[in-house]
Amino acid sequence: MSDLESLSAELEGLAERLRSGELEGAPAAEAVERCAELAARLGAELDATARNTERGDLEGQERLL
């Protein structure tokens, strides 16, 4: 399982627990904070992947020139 998949699975699991009402008070607040951390890490991973993909595409284009 990739980092993106594991982060996404954890985020989905926490979100489901929050939606179900299983968590209340401090545990719910901690879960919300963890969701925010996971979302930020996922965003950073996706940005890095997109940048690497773009660089790869540009390098291929430079070779053609």
N, C-alpha and C positions, 0 to 999 in steps of 0.2 A: 504494500500500500504506500503510495507517495505521501509526501508531507501535505500536499493540498488535500488529498483524500482524507487523511487522518484528522487534519484540522477541521475540515468540513463536517466529518462525521461527529466530532466532539461538539461542534457548534450546533448541529442539528439535534443531537441528543439533549443538550442543555436547553435549547429553545423548546423542545417538546415537553421537558419537565416543567418549564416555566408556564407554558400554555395549559398544562394539565391541572395546575394549581397545587401540585405536589409540594412545592417549596413555598415557604412563607417567611416573612421577616428577614433576619440576617442571612440565612442561607439563600433566599431569593435574591437579595441585593448582591451577594457574592457571585451568584450565577450570572446576573446581569453584567457585572464587571468582567467576569471571565468571557462572556459572549462578546463584549466590546474588544477585549484583548485578542480573541480569536479572529474577529472580523478584521481588525487592523493587520494582523499577521497574514491573513488570507489575501487582503488587498495588496500588501507589500510583495507577497510571493507572486501574485498575478502580474503586478507591474514589472517585476524582475523578469518573469517569463516572457512578457510581451516585448520588453527591451531586448532581450537576448534573441528573440525571434526576428525582430526588426533588424538587428545588427547582422544576423545571418543572411537575411534577404538582401541587405545592402552590400555585404561582402560579395555575394554571388553576382550582383549587378556590376560591381566594380571590375570583377574578373572579365565580364563580357565586354567592357569598354577597353 
